[in-house]
């Protein structure tokens, strides 16, 4: 049975760019508090005892929940600076899995009571993420499939590049670290619907599908109008 990485790491006291544990050692033996893990590593399991708050230093993580029939919903996508590990009572409310190679830091929950500065910093992170969740709820509740995929692609664009190239039509490519099925689970769509939406965006000349994991946004203004983000 898979063991969540959270079960094998110790507490930390602040972000640090650590290295992966050496072969034959568990991550709790790693010499630094910032732990580097590979893509598609399970960090937390939904329903497990909630002992730590996790902080993402590098990479990308998705949070998921399972329905009783086995269907999965990707409820949140996280990037550097985001935190996760919320609890309902004493257990984690979501599972967490890395999408790319990542560096994570674990904070013991008791540390938040002892360190007011740490607690305040993590609270600011959670507040920002809550705003993002509100926007995602609007996407799921009011947008068409095509609009959802356009919104998703725009969200992947680095903020600096968005501002830097605001007046240009060719905005470069974005890397997609998710499978089409994972995108479908995030957007509340079927795999087939996501594939059709990508094809339609390509047909309209809004994007170029370079590879399965890379898309070039050719007309960001039109994409923003489609996604209601202008």
Secondary structure, DSSP 8 states (H G I E B T S, - for coil): ----GGGG----SS--------TTS-GGG-SSSSEEE-TT-EEE-TTSB--EEEEEEES-EEEEEE-TTS-EEEEEEE-TT-EE--EETTEESSEEEESSSEEEEEEEHHHHHH-HHHHHHHHHHHHHHHHHHHHHHHHHHH--HHHHHHHHHHHHS-HHHHHHTTT-S---EEE--S-HHHHHHHHT--HHHHHHHHHHHHHTTSEEEEETTEEEES-HHHHHHHHT--
